[in-house]
Amino acid sequence: MKYSIVIPNFNNVALIKKCLEAIRKNTKGLDHEVIVVDDCSSDDSRKFLSSQKDIVYLENKTNQGFAKTNNVGVEKSTGDVIILLNSDTEVHPGWLEAIDRVFQAEKNIGAVGVKLLYPDGTIQHAGVMIAADHAPRHIYKAKPANYKPANHQRDYKEVTAACMAIPKDKYNEVGGLDEAFRNGFEDIDMCLKLYHLGNRIIYTPEAVVTHHESVAPGRFKHEDKNFELYMSRWKDEEPDAHKYYREDGRSWLWILWNDLYIMSWGPDRFGTRPTWIKFARLLFIPLNKIYTFLTLLFSGDIAGIKEKLKGDKDA
């Protein structure tokens, strides 16, 4: 089996250097190719990438966005399995071997997602759940890397394309990443298409990748439009967050608090929050801010208090 690692890049020369260095260092023993598609960068990315002799280098003449840039790379790939990999990632030792083990052991795979860590070592992605407000959210985000519920293989409906492996024939079957999206929700949309065709979407914690997350210029520029398009297609998708929490032995009180916490921030962009959340968040948000402030105060974290106050002012 051959793997094609497809990396889109836009004005990210410092991080794409680290990304390629990590691949070279930590990818051993499996047949693979690395394809980097530059999305019309204005920094030194193109100069650097064109000098790399061990990659397939492609250029977009105009800025096309995440979906189109990945699709361009997949079209030129020669592997059996595509690995979509962000340019702001650094793969850990054994990452590709872990993905390969899943493909060797499991059947009917639509996509395989990996454990993504923030640079501080906490979890950024351990699978994607559909919350009670029908919005896709990363489960166990910001938990420690060794957090037990995030460290067993399981099936989800969705994983993130910051690092996601997909059989090339199935990638093509669903038409690749939908270019109607612009730098957001393309991967979630693709996973649901694959899932509803009867494919499995599998998360493996054995493949670990550091993700600097969303550092590309203009990453969230089209966020509201992307979310609106996603919800116009998938707003009736059954929430599954509570299923995973119950499987992990969480109490109803823990689930209630978690629902309040994750749905209490940001605008209700599609009116999908349950009514009880809309009322409860009026009380929860100020209480949570008071709790956070007091926790920082009693721990003597003056810098943390200043950062929190600055964040509230900027919000």
C-alpha positions as CSV (number, residue, x, y, z in Angstrom):
1,M,0.0,0.0,0.0
2,K,1.3,3.4,-0.9
3,Y,0.4,6.6,0.9
4,S,0.2,10.1,-0.7
5,I,0.7,12.8,1.9
6,V,-1.0,16.0,0.5
7,I,-0.1,19.3,2.2
8,P,-1.7,22.6,1.2
9,N,0.4,25.7,2.1
10,F,-0.3,29.4,2.2
11,N,2.1,32.0,3.5
12,N,3.4,29.5,6.1
13,V,7.1,29.1,5.2
14,A,8.4,28.7,8.7
15,L,5.9,26.0,9.6
16,I,6.0,24.1,6.3
17,K,9.8,23.8,6.9
18,K,9.1,22.2,10.3
19,C,6.3,20.0,8.8
20,L,8.6,18.6,6.2
21,E,11.5,18.1,8.6
22,A,9.2,16.1,10.9
23,I,8.0,13.9,8.0
24,R,11.5,13.1,6.9
25,K,12.6,12.3,10.5
26,N,9.6,10.4,11.7
27,T,8.2,8.6,8.6
28,K,10.1,5.3,8.0
29,G,9.6,2.0,6.3
30,L,6.3,2.6,4.4
31,D,5.9,3.5,0.8
32,H,4.9,7.1,0.6
33,E,5.1,10.4,-1.4
34,V,4.8,14.0,-0.2
35,I,2.9,16.4,-2.4
36,V,2.9,20.1,-1.4
37,V,0.5,22.5,-3.1
38,D,1.2,26.1,-2.6
39,D,-1.9,28.3,-2.7
40,C,-0.3,31.4,-4.3
41,S,1.8,32.4,-1.3
42,S,3.4,35.9,-1.1
43,D,6.1,35.0,1.4
44,D,9.2,32.8,0.7
45,S,7.2,29.6,0.6
46,R,7.4,29.1,-3.2
47,K,11.2,29.7,-3.3
48,F,11.7,27.3,-0.5
49,L,9.4,24.6,-1.7
50,S,10.7,24.7,-5.3
51,S,14.1,23.8,-3.9
52,Q,13.0,20.7,-2.1
53,K,13.9,17.7,-4.3
54,D,12.2,15.0,-2.3
55,I,8.6,16.3,-2.7
56,V,6.2,16.8,-5.5
57,Y,5.7,20.5,-5.7
58,L,2.6,22.1,-7.3
59,E,1.5,25.8,-7.5
60,N,-1.9,27.4,-7.7
61,K,-1.6,30.5,-9.9
62,T,-4.3,32.2,-7.8
63,N,-5.5,31.7,-4.2
64,Q,-8.0,28.8,-4.3
65,G,-8.6,27.9,-0.7
66,F,-8.2,24.7,1.3
67,A,-10.6,22.4,-0.5
68,K,-9.4,23.2,-4.0
69,T,-5.8,23.1,-3.0
70,N,-6.1,19.6,-1.5
71,N,-8.1,18.4,-4.5
72,V,-5.3,19.6,-6.8
73,G,-2.8,17.6,-4.8
74,V,-5.0,14.5,-4.7
75,E,-5.5,14.6,-8.5
76,K,-1.7,14.4,-9.0
77,S,-1.2,11.7,-6.3
78,T,-0.2,8.1,-7.1
79,G,-1.0,6.4,-3.7
80,D,-3.7,4.1,-2.7
81,V,-4.5,6.1,0.5
82,I,-4.5,9.9,0.7
83,I,-3.3,11.6,3.8
84,L,-4.5,15.2,4.1
85,L,-2.0,17.0,6.3
86,N,-2.0,20.7,7.3
87,S,1.2,22.6,6.9
88,D,1.1,23.8,10.5
89,T,1.6,20.2,11.8
90,E,4.6,18.2,13.0
91,V,4.2,14.4,12.9
92,H,5.5,12.3,15.8
93,P,7.5,9.0,15.5
94,G,5.4,6.1,14.3
95,W,2.5,8.2,13.1
96,L,2.2,6.6,9.6
97,E,2.8,3.1,11.0
98,A,-0.1,3.6,13.4
99,I,-2.4,4.7,10.5
100,D,-1.2,1.7,8.5
101,R,-2.1,-0.7,11.3
102,V,-5.7,0.6,11.3
103,F,-5.9,0.0,7.5
104,Q,-4.4,-3.5,7.9
105,A,-6.7,-4.5,10.7
106,E,-10.1,-2.9,10.0
107,K,-12.5,-3.1,7.1
108,N,-14.8,-0.7,5.3
109,I,-12.7,2.4,6.2
110,G,-13.9,5.7,4.9
111,A,-11.4,7.9,6.9
112,V,-8.9,7.6,9.7
113,G,-8.3,10.5,12.1
114,V,-5.4,10.9,14.5
115,K,-4.7,12.4,17.9
116,L,-3.8,16.1,17.5
117,L,-2.0,17.9,20.2
118,Y,-1.5,21.6,20.8
119,P,2.1,22.7,21.2
120,D,1.6,22.6,25.0
121,G,0.8,18.9,24.8
122,T,-2.9,19.1,25.5
123,I,-5.5,17.6,23.1
124,Q,-6.7,19.5,20.1
125,H,-8.5,16.6,18.4
126,A,-9.5,13.2,19.6
127,G,-12.5,12.8,17.3
128,V,-15.4,15.0,16.4
129,M,-18.8,14.7,18.1
130,I,-22.1,16.3,17.2
131,A,-23.3,18.3,20.2
132,A,-26.8,18.9,21.4
133,D,-27.0,22.1,19.3
134,H,-26.2,20.0,16.2
135,A,-22.8,21.7,15.8
136,P,-19.7,19.6,15.3
137,R,-17.2,19.9,18.1
138,H,-13.9,18.3,19.1
139,I,-14.4,15.9,22.0
140,Y,-12.2,16.2,25.0
141,K,-10.5,19.3,23.6
142,A,-7.8,20.8,25.9
143,K,-7.6,17.7,28.1
144,P,-4.1,16.3,28.9
145,A,-2.6,14.1,26.2
146,N,-2.9,11.0,28.4
147,Y,-6.6,11.6,29.2
148,K,-7.9,8.0,29.3
149,P,-11.2,8.5,27.4
150,A,-9.3,10.1,24.5
151,N,-6.8,7.2,24.2
152,H,-8.7,4.3,22.8
153,Q,-9.7,3.7,19.2
154,R,-13.3,4.3,18.3
155,D,-15.7,5.1,15.5
156,Y,-17.1,8.6,15.0
157,K,-19.0,10.2,12.3
158,E,-16.4,12.9,11.8
159,V,-12.7,13.5,12.2
160,T,-10.6,16.5,11.1
161,A,-8.5,16.9,8.0
162,A,-5.6,18.5,9.8
163,C,-4.4,14.9,9.5
164,M,-6.8,12.5,7.9
165,A,-6.2,9.4,5.8
166,I,-8.8,8.4,3.2
167,P,-8.7,5.7,0.5
168,K,-8.2,7.5,-2.8
169,D,-11.1,5.7,-4.5
170,K,-13.5,6.8,-1.7
171,Y,-12.1,10.3,-1.8
172,N,-13.0,10.4,-5.5
173,E,-16.4,8.7,-4.9
174,V,-17.7,11.6,-2.9
175,G,-16.1,14.2,-5.2
176,G,-13.2,15.2,-3.0
177,L,-13.5,18.1,-0.6
178,D,-16.5,20.3,-1.6
179,E,-15.1,23.6,-2.9
180,A,-18.3,25.4,-2.0
181,F,-16.7,25.6,1.5
182,R,-13.9,28.1,2.0
183,N,-11.3,27.0,4.6
184,G,-13.7,25.4,7.0
185,F,-16.1,22.4,7.5
186,E,-15.0,20.8,4.2
187,D,-13.6,17.8,6.1
188,I,-16.7,17.4,8.3
189,D,-18.9,17.5,5.3
190,M,-16.8,14.9,3.6
191,C,-16.8,12.6,6.6
192,L,-20.6,12.7,6.8
193,K,-20.9,11.9,3.1
194,L,-18.5,8.9,3.6
195,Y,-20.4,7.8,6.8
196,H,-23.8,7.8,5.1
197,L,-22.4,5.7,2.3
198,G,-21.8,3.0,4.9
199,N,-18.1,3.7,5.6
200,R,-16.4,3.8,9.0
201,I,-14.8,6.9,10.3
202,I,-12.1,5.8,12.8
203,Y,-10.1,7.7,15.3
204,T,-6.8,6.2,16.4
205,P,-4.8,7.7,19.3
206,E,-1.7,5.8,18.3
207,A,-0.9,8.2,15.5
208,V,0.1,11.5,17.2
209,V,0.6,14.9,15.5
210,T,1.3,18.3,16.9
211,H,-1.0,20.9,15.4
212,H,-0.3,24.7,15.7
213,E,-3.9,25.1,14.5
214,S,-5.3,27.9,12.4
215,V,-2.3,30.0,11.9
216,A,-2.8,30.5,8.2
217,P,-3.8,34.1,7.3
218,G,-7.6,34.6,6.9
219,R,-8.3,31.1,8.4
220,F,-11.7,32.2,9.9
221,K,-12.6,34.8,7.4
222,H,-15.5,32.7,5.9
223,E,-16.4,30.9,9.1
224,D,-20.1,32.0,9.4
225,K,-20.8,31.3,5.7
226,N,-19.1,27.9,6.0
227,F,-21.2,27.0,9.1
228,E,-24.4,28.2,7.4
229,L,-23.7,25.9,4.4
230,Y,-22.8,23.0,6.7
231,M,-26.0,23.4,8.8
232,S,-28.1,23.8,5.6
233,R,-27.0,20.2,4.7
234,W,-26.6,18.5,8.1
235,K,-28.7,20.3,10.7
236,D,-30.9,17.2,11.0
237,E,-27.9,15.0,11.8
238,E,-28.6,13.2,15.1
239,P,-26.4,14.5,18.0
240,D,-24.1,11.8,19.3
241,A,-22.1,13.5,22.0
242,H,-24.0,12.1,24.9
243,K,-23.5,8.6,23.5
244,Y,-19.8,8.9,23.7
245,Y,-19.9,10.5,27.2
246,R,-22.1,7.6,28.5
247,E,-19.7,5.1,27.0
248,D,-16.9,6.7,28.9
249,G,-18.8,6.5,32.2
250,R,-19.7,10.1,32.5
251,S,-22.6,11.0,34.9
252,W,-25.6,13.0,33.9
253,L,-24.4,15.9,36.0
254,W,-21.0,15.9,34.2
255,I,-22.8,15.8,30.8
256,L,-25.1,18.7,31.9
257,W,-22.1,20.9,33.0
258,N,-20.2,20.0,29.8
259,D,-23.2,21.0,27.6
260,L,-23.4,24.3,29.4
261,Y,-19.7,24.9,29.1
262,I,-19.3,24.1,25.4
263,M,-22.5,25.8,24.2
264,S,-22.2,28.9,26.3
265,W,-19.6,30.7,24.2
266,G,-20.0,32.6,20.9
267,P,-23.1,33.5,18.9
268,D,-25.9,31.0,18.2
269,R,-25.2,31.2,14.4
270,F,-28.0,29.0,13.2
271,G,-30.5,29.2,16.1
272,T,-29.8,25.5,16.9
273,R,-29.0,25.8,20.7
274,P,-31.7,24.2,22.8
275,T,-34.0,26.7,24.5
276,W,-32.8,25.7,28.0
277,I,-29.2,26.4,27.0
278,K,-30.2,29.9,25.7
279,F,-31.6,30.7,29.1
280,A,-29.1,28.8,31.3
281,R,-26.1,30.5,29.6
282,L,-27.3,33.9,30.9
283,L,-26.5,32.7,34.4
284,F,-23.7,30.3,33.5
285,I,-21.4,32.7,31.6
286,P,-21.0,35.3,34.4
287,L,-20.7,32.5,37.0
288,N,-18.0,30.8,35.0
289,K,-16.1,34.0,34.6
290,I,-16.2,34.6,38.3
291,Y,-15.1,31.1,39.0
292,T,-12.1,31.4,36.6
293,F,-11.1,34.8,38.1
294,L,-11.2,33.4,41.7
295,T,-9.3,30.3,40.7
296,L,-6.5,32.5,39.2
297,L,-6.6,34.9,42.2
298,F,-6.2,32.2,44.8
299,S,-3.5,30.5,42.8
300,G,-1.6,33.8,42.7
301,D,-1.6,33.8,38.9
302,I,-1.5,37.6,38.3
303,A,-0.3,37.2,34.7
304,G,-3.3,34.8,34.1
305,I,-5.7,37.4,35.5
306,K,-4.3,40.1,33.3
307,E,-4.5,37.8,30.3
308,K,-8.1,36.9,31.1
309,L,-9.1,40.5,31.5
310,K,-7.4,41.4,28.2
311,G,-9.2,38.5,26.5
312,D,-12.6,39.7,27.9
313,K,-11.9,43.2,26.7
314,D,-10.9,42.0,23.2
315,A,-13.9,39.7,22.8
